[in-house]
């Protein structure tokens, strides 16, 4: 099998993972969005009323995105024997903070491990329990240890190094720092790099470093808003009917600051989507820092507009980031002759 054929096969497995993930993202994202729209930003910290509990339901669902990706990518590769190991190791990867990229990796590792184990000949007496016990046990143990021992330590080390690096930059060029934070927020949308940028931004916020916190918070909604605009501009030529519908959900989630609205696009087409949202988000945040606008709230992107020191320039920076994301992803799809897959 050629590299191109192998890549297409893996892309097909990712598409299967996306098809199972969409109901989760839509239901959880809309629950969270409605809770924030009607309950205000205080819903994030309480469960005293219906809106706080609705947020809890939605946020819990969004937390399962890496696990669902892992399970159904593995299912696409190895059928039912891949489900249990991927659910278990997907939960471990989620606890390590690997985000949706970790879920994709777990799905591939578990799926192909199970596929390989299926081909190993076993005595007839063990055939009945092969799929039920032997394959799930070995796949869980092997891939689980890989995630814990091979990826766990590097993620922790990366967290320490990147945090120290950002602290060293905090007194330097504001435009560069803002662009860097924007790119880090977009790169894995809930993964370790995103969490480092978020933690740094919130630490800056509590100490009055509003340039850094504004950049971090501004970055949250640019990826989903950018993908919504991309589906508008690309239409049926570049996106399936399902992806266009996902774009509408991404708009709603983006407006209330839920980055996960862009994840279905990133999983389905990581090579084109992830670089585009990184560049667009980084550019928008850097431009806003160049304008010198800040806000002294912990609200994200759209919701922070009324509180910014210069709302007009802030909106222009957001719009630039969104348009760069949309134009770049559609350009990459065009030049590589990407065709939307049928739903």
C-alpha positions in Angstrom: 0.0 0.0 0.0 1.3 3.4 -1.0 1.7 6.3 1.5 -1.2 8.1 -0.3 -3.5 5.1 0.0 -2.6 4.7 3.6 -3.3 8.4 4.3 -6.7 8.1 2.6 -7.5 5.1 4.7 -6.7 6.9 7.9 -8.7 9.9 6.8 -11.6 7.6 6.2 -11.3 6.3 9.8 -11.2 9.9 11.1 -14.4 10.6 9.1 -16.1 7.7 10.8 -15.0 9.1 14.2 -16.4 12.5 13.2 -19.8 11.0 12.2 -20.2 9.5 15.7 -18.8 12.6 17.4 -21.2 15.1 15.7 -24.3 14.3 17.8 -22.2 14.7 21.0 -20.7 18.0 19.9 -24.1 19.4 18.7 -26.1 18.3 21.8 -23.4 19.3 24.4 -22.5 22.5 22.5 -26.0 23.7 22.2 -26.8 22.9 25.8 -23.8 24.9 26.9 -24.6 27.7 24.5 -28.2 28.1 25.6 -27.1 28.0 29.3 -24.7 30.9 28.7 -27.1 32.9 26.6 -29.9 32.8 29.2 -28.0 32.3 32.4 -25.0 34.6 31.8 -21.4 33.9 32.4 -22.0 33.0 36.0 -23.4 29.6 34.9 -19.8 28.4 34.6 -19.3 28.3 38.4 -22.6 27.2 39.8 -25.4 24.6 39.6 -28.0 26.4 41.7 -30.5 26.9 38.9 -31.7 25.3 35.6 -29.1 27.2 33.5 -26.2 26.1 35.7 -27.3 22.5 35.5 -27.8 22.8 31.7 -24.2 24.1 31.5 -23.1 21.1 33.6 -24.7 18.7 31.2 -23.2 20.4 28.2 -19.8 20.8 29.6 -19.7 17.2 30.7 -20.6 16.1 27.2 -17.9 18.3 25.6 -15.3 16.7 28.0 -16.0 13.3 26.3 -15.0 14.5 22.8 -11.5 12.9 22.9 -12.9 9.7 24.3 -15.6 9.4 21.6 -13.0 10.2 18.9 -10.7 7.5 20.2 -13.4 4.9 20.5 -15.0 5.3 17.1 -11.7 5.7 15.1 -10.7 2.4 16.7 -14.1 0.9 15.9 -13.7 2.0 12.2 -10.3 0.1 12.0 -10.9 -3.0 14.1 -14.7 -3.2 14.7 -16.1 -4.0 18.1 -12.9 -5.4 19.7 -11.4 -1.9 19.4 -14.2 -0.1 21.3 -13.5 -1.1 25.0 -9.7 -0.5 24.8 -10.2 2.9 23.1 -12.8 4.0 25.7 -10.5 3.1 28.5 -7.2 4.5 27.0 -9.2 7.5 25.7 -10.2 8.3 29.2 -6.6 8.0 30.3 -5.4 10.3 27.5 -8.1 12.8 28.4 -6.9 12.8 32.0 -3.4 13.5 30.7 -4.8 16.6 29.0 -4.0 15.4 25.4 -7.1 16.9 23.9 -8.7 15.7 20.6 -5.3 15.1 19.1 -4.6 12.6 21.8 -8.0 11.0 21.1 -7.1 10.6 17.4 -3.8 9.0 18.3 -5.4 6.6 20.8 -7.9 5.6 18.1 -5.2 4.8 15.6 -3.0 2.9 18.0 -5.8 0.9 19.5 -7.4 0.2 16.1 -4.3 -1.1 14.5 -3.1 -3.0 17.6 -6.5 -4.9 17.6 -6.3 -5.5 13.9 -2.8 -7.0 14.3 -3.9 -9.1 17.2 -6.8 -10.5 15.2 -4.4 -12.0 12.7 -2.4 -13.9 15.3 -3.4 -17.6 15.1 -4.7 -19.1 18.3 -6.0 -22.6 19.4 -9.6 -23.3 18.5 -10.5 -23.4 22.2 -9.4 -19.8 22.6 -11.2 -18.5 19.5 -14.4 -17.8 21.3 -12.8 -15.6 23.9 -10.2 -14.0 21.6 -12.4 -11.0 20.7 -14.1 -10.7 24.0 -11.2 -10.9 26.4 -7.7 -11.4 24.9 -7.7 -8.6 22.3 -9.3 -6.0 24.5 -7.0 -6.9 27.4 -3.7 -6.8 25.4 -4.7 -3.7 23.4 -5.7 -1.8 26.6 -2.5 -2.8 28.4 -0.1 -2.0 25.5 -1.6 1.2 24.3 -2.4 2.4 27.8 1.2 2.0 28.9 2.3 3.8 25.7 0.1 6.8 26.6 1.2 6.8 30.2 4.9 6.2 29.9 5.7 7.5 26.4 3.4 10.5 26.2 2.7 11.4 29.9 6.2 12.5 30.9 6.8 14.6 27.7 3.5 16.4 28.1 4.4 17.3 31.7 7.8 18.5 30.6 6.4 20.5 27.8 4.0 22.2 30.2 6.8 23.3 32.5 9.0 24.5 29.6 6.3 26.4 27.7 5.0 28.0 30.9 8.5 29.2 31.8 9.1 30.5 28.2 5.9 32.4 28.2 6.8 34.0 31.6 10.1 35.0 30.2 8.3 36.7 27.2 5.7 38.5 29.3 7.7 41.7 29.5 8.7 41.7 25.8 6.9 42.5 22.5 3.2 42.5 23.2 2.3 41.8 19.6 4.6 38.7 19.5 3.3 37.4 22.8 -0.4 37.9 21.8 0.2 36.1 18.5 1.9 33.2 20.2 -0.9 32.9 22.8 -3.5 33.0 20.0 -1.7 30.2 18.1 -1.3 28.1 21.2 -5.0 28.4 22.0 -6.0 27.2 18.5 -3.4 24.4 17.9 -5.1 21.6 19.9 -8.4 23.2 21.2 -8.4 21.8 24.7 -5.2 19.9 24.6 -2.0 20.5 26.6 -0.8 23.5 24.6 -4.2 25.2 24.8 -4.3 24.6 28.5 -0.8 26.1 29.0 -1.9 29.3 27.1 -5.2 29.4 29.1 -3.5 29.1 32.4 -0.9 31.7 31.5 -3.5 34.1 30.3 -5.6 33.7 33.5 -2.5 34.2 35.6 -1.8 37.4 33.7 -5.4 38.5 34.2 -5.2 38.1 38.0 -2.0 40.1 38.1 -3.3 42.9 35.8 -1.5 41.7 32.6 -4.6 42.4 30.4 -2.7 42.3 27.1 -1.9 38.6 27.5 -5.3 37.7 29.0 -7.2 39.6 26.2 -5.2 37.7 23.5 -5.9 34.4 25.2 -9.6 35.0 25.7 -10.0 36.6 22.2 -8.6 33.4 20.7 -11.3 31.1 22.1 -13.9 31.7 19.4 -11.9 32.5 16.3 -11.5 28.8 15.2 -15.3 27.9 15.2 -16.3 31.3 13.8 -13.6 30.9 11.1 -14.9 27.5 10.1 -18.4 28.8 9.9 -17.4 31.5 7.5 -15.3 28.9 5.6 -18.4 26.8 5.0 -20.3 29.9 3.9 -17.6 30.8 1.3 -16.8 27.2 0.2 -20.4 25.9 0.1 -21.1 22.5 -1.4 -18.0 22.8 -3.6 -15.7 22.2 -0.6 -18.0 21.0 2.2 -20.6 18.3 2.6 -24.2 19.0 3.7 -23.2 17.7 7.2 -20.2 20.0 7.4 -22.3 23.0 6.4 -24.7 22.1 9.2 -21.8 21.7 11.6 -20.7 25.2 10.5 -24.0 26.6 11.8 -23.5 24.9 15.1 -20.0 26.3 15.2 -21.4 29.8 14.8 -23.6 29.4 17.8 -20.9 27.8 19.9 -18.3 30.5 18.8 -20.6 33.3 19.8 -20.6 32.1 23.4 -17.0 31.1 23.5 -17.0 27.3 22.9 -13.9 26.4 20.9 -15.0 22.8 20.5 -17.3 23.8 17.6 -14.2 23.6 15.3 -13.1 20.2 16.4 -15.2 18.2 14.0 -13.6 20.0 11.1 -10.1 19.6 12.6 -10.6 15.8 13.1 -12.0 15.3 9.6 -9.3 17.3 7.8 -6.4 18.1 10.2 -3.8 18.8 7.6 -5.8 21.8 6.1 -7.8 22.9 9.1 -5.4 23.0 12.0 -2.7 25.2 10.3 -5.5 27.6 9.1 -7.0 28.1 12.5 -3.5 28.6 14.0 -2.5 31.2 11.5 -5.9 33.0 11.6 -6.2 33.0 15.4 -2.6 34.1 15.8 -3.0 36.9 13.3 -6.2 38.2 14.9 -4.7 38.3 18.4 -1.4 39.9 17.2 -3.4 42.6 15.3 -5.4 43.4 18.4 -2.3 43.7 20.5 -0.9 46.0 17.8 -4.0 48.1 18.1 -3.4 48.2 21.9 -6.9 47.3 22.9 -7.6 45.3 26.1 -10.5 44.3 28.3 -10.6 43.7 32.0 -13.1 40.8 32.0 -12.7 37.0 31.8 -15.2 36.9 28.9 -14.2 35.4 25.6 -14.2 36.9 22.1 -17.7 38.1 21.1 -19.0 38.4 24.7 -16.1 40.7 25.6 -16.8 43.3 22.9 -18.8 45.7 25.0 -16.1 45.7 27.7 -13.1 46.3 25.4 -11.2 49.6 25.6 -11.8 50.1 21.8 -14.7 47.9 20.7 -14.4 48.9 17.0 -10.7 47.9 16.7 -11.3 44.8 18.7 -14.1 43.7 16.3 -11.8 44.4 13.3 -9.1 42.2 14.8 -11.6 39.4 15.4 -12.9 39.7 11.8 -9.4 39.6 10.4 -8.6 36.5 12.3 -11.9 34.8 11.2 -11.4 35.8 7.6 -7.8 34.6 7.4 -8.8 31.3 8.9 -11.7 30.9 6.4 -9.7 32.0 3.3 -6.7 29.9 4.2 -8.5 26.6 4.8 -10.6 27.1 1.6 -7.4 27.9 -0.3 -5.7 24.8 0.9 -8.7 22.7 0.0 -8.8 24.3 -3.4 -5.1 23.8 -4.3 -5.1 20.2 -3.1 -8.4 19.4 -5.0 -10.2 18.4 -1.9 -13.7 17.0 -2.5 -16.3 16.9 0.2 -17.2 13.3 1.3 -20.8 12.3 1.0 -22.6 12.1 4.4 
